[in-house]
Amino acid sequence: MTLKNFQETIVSGSGVLISNETGIPFDLPPFQMTFDLGIEEAVQEVIGPTGLKGTAGSYQTAERAMLNLTFTHKAPEVIEMVTGRKWKLSSGEIDLAKQITVPSSGIVPPVGTGTEGFGMLVDNPNSKASKIGAFRMTLPLKRVPWAAEPTAPLAEDEWMQGPNFAMRFAPNLAAKREVVTVISSVPQTSYLELGEEPTGSYSVVILFTYTTGNRLILTAGNGAVSVAGNSLDMNAAETPVKLRLDQEPGSCYSYKLKRSMQKVAC
């Protein structure tokens, strides 16, 4: 064995999932992977002349392979796999929430094109606001109809909601620079929404690269996300995903490992 062969090892892995329904592949973001073979075995026992029990071998009784993937990017497909549900294109109302410090003028100007809140209608019935009152209790503000140029000052704790999330607040709120929380909604013609359709099954291709440039390739034709016990922490640096490798009918194993003799070319 040469020193070069002795030093050969796997550097890293990358993967692709292929939807078995559409045949469309999508690249996975970088991940760490643990391959749980899920092997179960039964141990055979014997009893010796002295009456003591011992073992005489074992045999495999099950193999339930699982890929445990840990992603550092919350790509849309990663969220699909965590929830087990596909994204879909939708249109309709998008909920908004904003916490602001009331300007000394009491006026919040409308937002521009492409900014959250653009397209909001005047006096949206979904618009509500509150402030923190005595004993830090939340107190609602009273919304009155929008007027671009009010003829009289707003009464205490009153506010208005105008076009494109423009707002006007009462003088007492502006004088104290109150922090208020506003909720509303805005119509959008196109957005992504987590739908009801399950993710289905995937063909899995995981490519491991050796220091020599050769590949070790793991393939499985019937991978399915395991959603039991999943949680989605949007603030976490890592997102774990469990991908169960189900056995295809008539096959002996749920996955294959192949060592390619060709090398990666850049």
C-alpha positions as CSV (number, residue, x, y, z in Angstrom):
1,M,0.0,0.0,0.0
2,T,1.4,3.4,-1.0
3,L,1.2,6.4,1.4
4,K,-1.2,8.1,-1.0
5,N,-3.6,5.1,-0.8
6,F,-3.2,5.0,3.0
7,Q,-4.1,8.6,3.4
8,E,-7.2,8.4,1.2
9,T,-10.4,9.3,3.0
10,I,-13.8,10.9,2.5
11,V,-13.8,14.8,2.6
12,S,-17.5,15.7,2.5
13,G,-20.8,14.8,1.1
14,S,-23.6,16.6,-0.9
15,G,-27.0,15.4,-1.9
16,V,-29.9,15.7,-4.3
17,L,-33.5,14.6,-3.7
18,I,-35.7,13.7,-6.7
19,S,-39.4,13.8,-6.4
20,N,-40.8,10.3,-7.4
21,E,-44.0,12.1,-8.4
22,T,-42.6,14.7,-10.8
23,G,-39.1,13.4,-11.4
24,I,-37.7,16.9,-10.7
25,P,-34.5,17.1,-8.7
26,F,-33.7,19.8,-6.2
27,D,-30.4,20.4,-4.6
28,L,-30.1,20.2,-0.9
29,P,-28.2,23.0,1.0
30,P,-25.1,22.0,2.9
31,F,-25.8,19.4,5.6
32,Q,-24.2,17.0,8.1
33,M,-25.4,13.4,7.8
34,T,-25.6,10.4,10.1
35,F,-26.7,7.1,8.4
36,D,-28.6,5.0,10.9
37,L,-28.6,1.5,9.4
38,G,-31.5,0.5,11.7
39,I,-30.3,-3.1,11.9
40,E,-31.9,-5.4,14.4
41,E,-30.7,-8.9,15.3
42,A,-31.7,-11.8,17.4
43,V,-29.0,-13.5,19.5
44,Q,-29.1,-17.3,19.7
45,E,-28.5,-18.8,23.1
46,V,-27.2,-22.2,24.2
47,I,-26.9,-23.8,27.6
48,G,-23.6,-25.6,28.4
49,P,-23.0,-28.7,30.4
50,T,-22.6,-26.6,33.6
51,G,-26.1,-25.1,33.1
52,L,-24.7,-21.7,32.2
53,K,-26.3,-19.8,29.3
54,G,-24.1,-18.5,26.5
55,T,-24.4,-17.2,23.0
56,A,-23.9,-19.2,19.9
57,G,-24.3,-16.5,17.2
58,S,-26.9,-14.1,15.9
59,Y,-28.9,-13.4,12.8
60,Q,-30.4,-10.2,11.4
61,T,-34.1,-9.8,11.8
62,A,-34.7,-6.2,10.5
63,E,-33.2,-3.3,8.7
64,R,-34.9,0.1,9.0
65,A,-32.4,2.5,7.5
66,M,-32.7,6.2,8.3
67,L,-30.8,9.3,7.1
68,N,-30.5,11.9,9.8
69,L,-29.7,15.2,8.1
70,T,-28.8,18.4,9.8
71,F,-29.1,21.6,7.7
72,T,-27.6,25.0,8.4
73,H,-29.9,26.7,5.8
74,K,-33.7,26.9,6.1
75,A,-34.3,26.4,2.4
76,P,-38.0,26.0,1.4
77,E,-37.4,22.3,0.7
78,V,-36.0,21.8,4.2
79,I,-39.2,23.3,5.7
80,E,-41.2,21.0,3.5
81,M,-39.3,17.9,4.8
82,V,-39.7,19.0,8.5
83,T,-43.4,19.5,8.1
84,G,-44.1,16.8,5.6
85,R,-46.2,19.3,3.5
86,K,-45.5,20.9,0.1
87,W,-45.5,24.6,-0.7
88,K,-48.1,25.9,-3.1
89,L,-48.7,29.3,-4.8
90,S,-51.6,31.2,-3.4
91,S,-53.2,34.6,-3.4
92,G,-55.2,36.5,-0.8
93,E,-54.6,38.3,2.5
94,I,-51.2,38.3,4.2
95,D,-51.2,39.1,7.9
96,L,-48.9,41.9,9.2
97,A,-47.8,43.0,12.6
98,K,-45.6,46.0,13.4
99,Q,-44.4,47.6,16.6
100,I,-43.6,51.3,16.3
101,T,-42.7,54.3,18.4
102,V,-45.2,57.0,17.6
103,P,-43.4,60.0,15.9
104,S,-43.7,63.4,17.6
105,S,-45.8,64.5,14.6
106,G,-48.2,61.6,15.2
107,I,-48.0,60.7,11.5
108,V,-46.6,57.5,10.0
109,P,-46.2,58.0,6.2
110,P,-47.4,55.4,3.7
111,V,-44.9,52.7,2.6
112,G,-43.5,52.4,-0.9
113,T,-43.9,49.8,-3.6
114,G,-42.6,46.4,-2.7
115,T,-42.6,47.3,1.1
116,E,-44.6,45.4,3.6
117,G,-48.0,47.0,3.8
118,F,-48.1,48.4,0.3
119,G,-51.5,47.9,-1.3
120,M,-53.4,48.1,2.1
121,L,-56.8,49.7,1.7
122,V,-58.0,52.6,3.7
123,D,-59.8,51.7,7.0
124,N,-59.0,48.0,6.6
125,P,-61.4,46.2,9.0
126,N,-58.5,43.9,10.1
127,S,-56.4,46.9,11.4
128,K,-56.2,47.1,15.2
129,A,-53.7,48.8,17.5
130,S,-52.8,48.7,21.2
131,K,-50.4,50.3,23.7
132,I,-48.9,49.4,27.1
133,G,-50.9,51.1,29.8
134,A,-50.8,51.2,33.6
135,F,-49.4,48.1,35.4
136,R,-48.0,47.2,31.9
137,M,-51.5,46.0,30.8
138,T,-52.3,46.0,27.1
139,L,-54.9,48.7,26.3
140,P,-56.6,48.9,22.9
141,L,-56.6,52.1,20.8
142,K,-59.8,53.4,19.2
143,R,-59.7,53.4,15.5
144,V,-61.6,56.2,13.7
145,P,-62.2,56.7,10.0
146,W,-59.2,57.9,8.0
147,A,-59.0,61.5,6.9
148,A,-56.0,62.8,5.0
149,E,-56.5,66.3,6.6
150,P,-58.5,66.0,9.8
151,T,-60.5,69.0,10.7
152,A,-60.0,68.4,14.4
153,P,-57.3,66.7,16.5
154,L,-57.8,63.1,17.4
155,A,-59.2,62.4,20.9
156,E,-57.1,60.6,23.5
157,D,-55.9,57.1,22.4
158,E,-57.5,57.4,18.9
159,W,-55.8,56.5,15.7
160,M,-56.4,56.2,11.9
161,Q,-55.3,53.8,9.3
162,G,-54.8,55.1,5.7
163,P,-53.7,53.8,2.3
164,N,-50.5,51.7,2.1
165,F,-50.2,51.4,5.9
166,A,-50.2,55.2,6.6
167,M,-51.2,56.0,10.1
168,R,-52.1,59.0,12.3
169,F,-52.1,58.9,16.1
170,A,-53.7,61.1,18.8
171,P,-51.6,64.0,20.3
172,N,-51.3,62.2,23.7
173,L,-49.7,59.2,22.0
174,A,-47.3,61.4,20.0
175,A,-46.3,63.6,23.0
176,K,-45.3,60.5,25.0
177,R,-43.7,58.8,22.1
178,E,-45.8,55.7,23.0
179,V,-44.8,52.3,21.7
180,V,-47.8,50.8,19.9
181,T,-48.4,47.5,18.3
182,V,-50.4,47.4,15.1
183,I,-51.9,44.3,13.3
184,S,-53.5,44.3,9.9
185,S,-53.5,42.5,6.5
186,V,-52.7,43.3,2.9
187,P,-53.8,41.6,-0.3
188,Q,-51.2,39.9,-2.4
189,T,-51.7,38.3,-5.8
190,S,-49.0,35.7,-5.4
191,Y,-47.2,34.2,-2.3
192,L,-46.0,30.8,-1.1
193,E,-48.1,28.9,1.4
194,L,-47.6,25.6,3.1
195,G,-50.4,23.5,1.6
196,E,-52.2,20.3,2.4
197,E,-50.4,18.0,-0.1
198,P,-47.9,15.6,1.5
199,T,-44.3,15.6,0.3
200,G,-44.6,12.1,-0.9
201,S,-41.5,9.9,-1.6
202,Y,-38.1,10.8,-3.0
203,S,-35.2,9.1,-4.8
204,V,-32.1,9.9,-2.8
205,V,-28.6,10.5,-4.2
206,I,-25.9,11.4,-1.7
207,L,-22.4,11.9,-3.2
208,F,-19.3,11.5,-0.9
209,T,-16.0,12.8,-2.3
210,Y,-12.7,11.2,-1.5
211,T,-9.4,13.1,-1.2
212,T,-8.5,11.4,-4.5
213,G,-11.5,12.9,-6.3
214,N,-13.4,9.6,-6.6
215,R,-16.9,9.2,-5.4
216,L,-18.8,7.0,-3.0
217,I,-22.5,7.2,-4.0
218,L,-25.4,6.3,-1.8
219,T,-28.8,5.9,-3.6
220,A,-32.2,5.0,-2.3
221,G,-35.3,4.8,-4.5
222,N,-38.0,5.2,-1.9
223,G,-37.1,7.8,0.7
224,A,-39.8,9.4,2.8
225,V,-39.6,12.1,5.5
226,S,-40.4,11.0,9.0
227,V,-42.4,13.8,10.7
228,A,-43.1,12.2,14.0
229,G,-41.8,14.3,16.9
230,N,-40.5,17.1,14.6
231,S,-40.2,20.7,15.7
232,L,-39.2,23.8,13.7
233,D,-37.1,26.4,15.5
234,M,-36.7,29.3,13.2
235,N,-34.1,30.9,15.4
236,A,-31.9,27.8,15.7
237,A,-28.7,27.6,13.7
238,E,-29.4,24.0,12.6
239,T,-32.5,22.2,11.4
240,P,-32.6,18.4,11.8
241,V,-34.5,16.2,9.2
242,K,-35.2,12.5,9.4
243,L,-35.4,10.7,6.0
244,R,-36.6,7.1,6.3
245,L,-35.4,4.8,3.5
246,D,-38.3,2.5,2.8
247,Q,-37.7,-0.7,1.0
248,E,-39.1,-1.0,-2.5
249,P,-41.3,-4.0,-3.2
250,G,-39.2,-6.9,-4.5
251,S,-35.9,-5.4,-3.5
252,C,-33.5,-7.0,-1.0
253,Y,-32.3,-3.7,0.5
254,S,-33.6,-0.2,0.9
255,Y,-30.3,1.5,-0.3
256,K,-27.2,0.9,-2.4
257,L,-23.6,2.1,-2.0
258,K,-21.4,2.3,-5.1
259,R,-17.7,3.3,-5.4
260,S,-17.1,5.1,-8.7
261,M,-13.6,4.9,-10.3
262,Q,-14.2,8.2,-12.2
263,K,-13.0,11.4,-10.6
264,V,-14.7,14.8,-10.1
265,A,-13.9,17.4,-12.8
266,C,-14.2,21.1,-12.2
